[in-house]
Amino acid sequence: MTADNGGGPFLDVVIVGAGLSGIAAAHYLQALCPGRSYAILEGRQAIGGTWDLFRYPGVRSDSDMFTLGYSFRPWPSDARFASGPVIRDYVAGTARAEGIEPHIRFGHRVSGAAWDSAQARWTVTARRDDGQDVCFSCRFLFFCSGYYDYEKGHDPQWPGQAEFSGRIVHPQHWPADLDYASRKVVVIGSGATAITLVPDMAATAAHVTMLQRSPSYIVALPGRDGVGALLRKLLPQRLSHAVIRWKNITLATAFYQFSRRRPDTVRRLLLRQARHLLGPGFDVDRHLAPTYKPWDQRLCIAPDGDIFQAVRAGKASIVTGQIECFTPGGIRLTSGQEMEADVIVTATGLQLKVLGGAALTLDGVPADLSKSIVYRGAMYSGVPNLAVASGYTNASWTLKCELVARYVCRLLNEMQARKLDICTPVNDDPALPTQPFLDLSSGYVQRSAHLLARQGLRRPWRMYQNYLLDLLALKFSPLRDGVMRLTARTAPPD
């Protein structure tokens, strides 16, 4: 790492975020681009990203750990899903084992980045925890900061909240001192967070009610990968990890494709499973039958059917209805039903935030990424030397992030070999048809769709949400594809 003329550190690459994707990016930089200088700017004081932020009861993965975990560091257990603290330790352990941790600048929250075409460099501004702004210059900027707001989740307000005599909490900022043992809890929401919270809290609470405006699809899956356990006994660790990983990729891809092609069949299978697990006394058609098709929103995973077990045992219940207002003792629905509560958990979803809220300028002009088109799910049209790690909506986050990290390394090595400095995806077709960046009907996506870049309806602007297609495109396709422009800077080096 050297100093530029402005006195700040100058690096080949700046990575933003020390979560799952940031640590993967650093690993591939070290492995595929040896000798390149880099730093990871992390706004928090710990490694782990999402898995360090979320501390609510039962927080866990909703993707299997053999694909959510890294391809280069085998997941060391037969457990298909893992708790937040276990995942956080796995990511932090990877950073230590790979020698990545010394490259992390903790307490550096990136607020902006300015591109200079003449010099072919980004100047990145970060606010430290002491309130001071510091600048880093780099040749390439790699955002691995996720796509939602770490500061606050979606927190709708209802009439009467101030009159409620109990405690209201949001899962994204779970208070460590909250005692809900032997108390009545209402969890508002029906997404993955609510499905996780309810069975875990029900173990000690007097009763937990999941209050939903509308249902989500819930699928019960075994918490242990039995086939994976057998393969781990028969094969060496790395080989078994690769086989299990590809088994899970193939099964998940096949199920998603089948769901999109035969949604009515998958709907019947999911509801049949729910009826079997809940028994004849539960109204599945009212409480667990969404109006949308499977995978129009993400499926919610119940390891070993835990939420179904809690409901059938009487420790939890599901109520479908609209909130009229909060009352001193709980919640009143528009139907007139009163729900008693000592604690209300508003599991009402995320707020999306592009690039963690960092503002970009290109040669002094503010960049509006909502006007850009996503290139190969990794870069933005018209934005040079910048990549974004984003995962799949229908599979593990890490699968796509690793592909993007490897692609970035291919680009960097190509530019170095040809003595070029700038890589920019350019859309020359003003009539290119586009669609939303995320093809989900989930509330958190629809609320923020206007902030997000769009995707095209044909390659290389199309996002397929398909690991096999992305593997071919990002790992094996030619870098010079008529869209990616590789050029030299106009100013002489400093």
N, C-alpha and C positions, 0 to 999 in steps of 0.2 A: 504494500500500500504506500503510495506516494502522496505528496501535497501538490495541489494545483496552484495556479497563480492567485486564487482567492484565499489561499491559506488553509482550506478545508481538505479532508482526505479524498484522494482520487482512487477509484477502484474500477476494475473491469465490470463487475456486476454488483448491484445493490438488490438484495432480496427483502421484501417487506412482509414480515410475519414469520414467527417461529412456531407455527403449528404443524400439523401433519404435512401439508404441502410445502411449507418453507424448509423443513428439514429434508424432505425428499429433493427439493431443488438444490440444496447445498450438497447433498450426497452426490448427485449426478454431475454437478460442476466439478467436484473434486475428482470423480472417477473418470469423466469423459473430457474434461477441459483442464487437465493438470497445469498448475502454475498460474491460473487466473486468480487475481485477487478479488475478494468479495467480503461483504459484511451483511448480516441480517439485522434489520431494524425492527425491534419488537416493542410495541407500545406498553405491554404489561411487564411485570417483573418475573415472569416465569415462562418456561417452555410449555407448549401444549395447545395454545389457541383456544378453540371451542372447549376442549376437554379440561382446560384450566379454568375457564370462565364459569361453566355451568356446574353448580354444586347442589342442585335440588335432589331430593330423595330418589334413589333408583336410577339416576342418570346413567345411560348406557348407549352402546352402539345400536343402530337399527339396520346396519349392514353386517354381514358376516366378517369376522376378524381376519379370515384368511385372504380376503380381498381388501378390507379396510386397512389391514397391516401392510407393510412394505414387501415388495417382491424380493428385495435384497436382504431382509432381516426376518427370517421365519417367525411366524406367530408361535409362541412356545407352549400352546395349550390345546386341548381338545374342545374347549369352550367355543361355541359358534359366535356368541356375543360376549361383550365385556363391559364392565362398569367404567364410568368416567375416570376414576382415579387410576385404574389399571391401565387404561389407554394412555393417560397422561404420563405415567411412569414408563410405558413402552416407548413413547415418543422421546421423552427426556433421556432414556437409556440409549436410544439410537444416536442422539446428538452427542452424547459422551463417548460412545464406542467409536463413532466415526470421526472424532476430533473436531466436531462442528461447534461445540459450545463456546470456545474462545472467540469465534467470529460473531457472536450475537451481542448486539448493543441493546441491553434491556432498558426499559423506560424511555424509549425513543419513538414517539408517535408521529408518523409521517403526515404532514399537513399539506404538502404541495410538492410539485416537481415541474421544472422548467426545462424545455428542450431547446438546444442551440444547434441549428443545422450546420452552421459554418464549422463549429468545433466538433460536431457529432457527439454531443454529450448531454446527459441530464444533470441538472443541479437539484438535488433532493433536500427539502427542508423538513427537519424533524423537531418537534417540541419535546424537550426532556422533562422529566418529572420535577426538576427544580424551576421550571418555567422558562428556561433559556432555549432559544432556537439555535440549532446547529445545522450546517450544510455539508452534504456529501456530493461529490461529482462522480459520475460513472458513465461507462460506455453503454451499458444495458441495464434496464430497470425491470425487475420481475416481481409483480405483485402476487403474493401468496397469502393475502389477508382475508380471504373469504368474501362473502357478498352480503353479510348482514351487519347491522349496527350493534357493536358491543356495548355501547353506552345505554341503550334502552331497547326494550322489545315493544311490540304493538300492545298498547294499553288503553283500550276504549274505556270511556267513562259512562257510568249509569246513574240515573237519579237515585238519590238517597245514600250514596256511598259514605258520605260524611257522618250519617246517622248510625251506621253499622257499629255495634259495640265490640265486635271481635277484631281480628287482625286480617288485613288484606295483603297478600304477597304475590309478586310476579316471579315465576321460576328463574328468570334470567338473573335476578338479584336476590337469591335465597338467603334469608337471615339465619346466621348460625345459631342464634338463640331461640329459634322458634320451637316450641314444645307443643306437639299436637297429639301426644299420647292420650288415649281415652277421651278424645274430643271429636266433635262432629265437624267433618270437613266437606266443603263443596269445591270441586275442581271445575272451573268453567273452561270448556274446550273439548275437542274430540280428535285432536291431532296427535302426533307422535309423543309430544311431551306429556299430554294428559294420559295417554295410554300407558306411559311409563310410570307416572306419578301414582296413579290410582292403586294398583296392586301393592306397591311398596309402602305407601302411607297406610293402606288398609291393614297391614300387619300389626300396627300398634294403635291406630285411631279407633274411636268408638264406632264410627262408620264413615265411609267416604262415598260421596255421590258425584258422579261425573255428569255435569249439566251441559248438554250440547244443544246448539241451535239446529244442527243437522248431523247425521251420522257420517262416519268414515268407515272404509273397509278395514277390517282387522283380520290378520291371518296368524294362526298359531303355528309356530315352528319349533322343532326340538332345540333345546338350549345347547345340546352337545352334538357334535358332528360324529356320528357313529362310524360312517365309512372313513372319515378322516382319521379317526382314532386307530382303525385297523391299518390304514396305509402308513401311519406314523410308526407302527410296530414292525411293519414288514420292510420299509424302505429307509434309506439314510435320510437325515433330517431335511437337507436342501431339496433332494429329489421328491420326497413326500410333500413338502411344502408346495413345490411347483405343480405337482399332480393335483393336490387338493384345491389349489388356487384355480387351476384351469377347469376342474370339475365344477366349482362353484360359479365361475364366470359363465360356463356353458349352460348350466341349469338356470341361472338367473336370466340370461339372455333369451333362452328358449321360453321360459315362463312369461317374460314380458311380451315377446312377439306373439305368443299364443293368446295372451290377454288382449292385445290390440286387434288381433284377427277374429277372435271368438269371445268378445266381451260378455255376452249373455251366458255362455257356458261357464266362464270363470266366476261370474257373479253367482250363479247357482251353486258352484262348488264352495265358494267362500261362505255363503249363507247356510248351506247344508252343514259345513263344519261348525259354525256358530250354534246352530240348533242342537247338534250332537253334544257340544261341550256345555251348553247352558241348560238343556233339558226343556221339556214341554211347557213349563210355566213362564218362560221368558218370551216377550213379544219381539222376535228378531226382525220382523218386517217393519216395525215402527222404529226401533232403536239402532239397528245395525245394517240397514239397507239404504245406502246412499242413492240419490237420484242420478248421479254421474256414473260413468263407466269406470271399471278398474283401470288404474294408472292415468286417469285424467288428473288425479292427485296421487301423491305417494301412498302406497299401502302402509298401514301401521302394523308393526311386528309385535307379537306377544310371545316371548320365549316361553316354551312349555305351557302356553295358554294361560299365563299367570292372571291376566285380567278376567278371563272367563272363570277361573277357579275362585277368584275373590268374589265375583258376583254370585256364583252358584252357592258359595258358602255363606252368603248373607252379609259379608263384611263390606261389600261395595254394591252400588246400584247405578243404573244409568237412567237419566231422565232427559227427555227431549222436549224442548219448549223455548219460548222467548222470555227474556227477562223484562219485567215491567219496572222493577225498582229494587234497590236494597232496602232492607228494614233493619231496625235495631237488632233483631234476632236472626237475620239471615237474608233470604231472597224471596221476592214474590214474583211469580210468573204471570204472563198476560192471561193465562187460563184461570188465574185465581189461586193456584196451588202455592202454599207457603213451604219454604224449605229452611229448616233450622240449620244454623251453622255457628261454630265458634271460630273457624278459620275458613277464609275464602281464598283459593288460589286461582289467579287469572292466567291460565295457560292459553292465552289468546294469540300466540304466534310471534313472529319475528318482524323486524323492520329491516328492509334491505338498504344497503349503503354501498354505492359503487366505489371501488378502490379504497375502502375504509374511510371515505370522506375526503381523500386527498384531491386537491384542485390541480389540474394539469394546464400548462400553457405550452404552445408550440410556436417558437420564435416570437414570443410576446403576446400571442393571441390565445385567449382562453379556449380550451378544447371542450366541446360538448359531445360526450361519448354516446348520448342518446341518438345522435345523428350518424354514428358510425355503424358499420356492419362487422360482425365478428368473423374473423378469418381462422378457419380450422378449429374453432372453439378455443383459440389460444391468443390471438392478437386482434387489434382493432384496425379497420381500414383507415389509412391516412395518418396513423400514429407510429412513428419510427422507434425501433429499438426498445419496444415495451411488450411484455407478455403478461398474461394473467392466468393463474392456475384456478380452474373451476372444475368441480367434479360432476358426476352424473346425477340426474334426478331419479333414475330408475336402477341405479347400482351404486357401488361403493365410490365415495369421493376420491379415494386415493388412486384408483385405476386410471382415471383421466389425468390426474395431477402428475403422475409419473410419466405418462406419455408426453405431456406438455413440457416437462422438465428435460426429457431426452431430446425433444424437438428443438428446444432453445439451445441446447449444447450443439446440435448439428448446425444450427444457424451460426453460432459463434465460431465454430471451427471452420465453416465455409468462408466466413468473412476474413478470418485470419489467414487462411490458405491463399485467398485471392487478393489480400491486402486491401480489403474494402472495409468501410466503416459503418454504413447505414443499411438497415433492412426495413422495408416498409411495404405492407400489403396495400395495393392500390386497386380500387374498383373503378374500372373505366366504362362501366355499363350503367348509365343513369336510369335505365329501364329495368334493372335487376329487381325482380319481385322479392319482397321480404315478408317476414313474419316475426312474431315476438321472440325474444332471446330464449325465454323459458316457456315451453309448451305445456304449462300446467294451469289448471283452473283454481289452484289454491289461493286463499285470500291474500297471503303475504306476497305472492307473485303479482296478482292483479292490482294490489294497492300501489305497487312500485313499478309497474310495467313502463310508465312514461319516462323513468329514469334510466332504463337499461338500453344498451345497444340492441340492434336487431340482427337477425340472421337471414341469409338468403335462402332461396328455394333450390339452389343447385351448388355443386362443388365449385370452389373450396369454401364457399360461404355458408354451407348448410351444416347444422349441428345434428348429428344422427342419433345421439344418445345410444350409441352402439360401440362397445369396446373393440369388437373385431374390425369394424370399418375404420375406426380411429387408429387402430394399430397399423393398418395398411397405409393410411393417409399420413400419419405423423412420423412413423418410423421408416417407411420404405419409399414414399412418393418423392419425386425429384424436388429439390428446393426451388429451382428455377422453373416455375410452373406458369409463367405468363402473368402472374398476379403479384408475387413477391419480387420487389425491386431491390437489388443490391447495388449500392453506389458508394463512391468515395466522398469524403468531406471536401469542402471547397477551401477551407482555411488551412494553412500549414500547421503542423503540430507545434505546441508550446515549447 
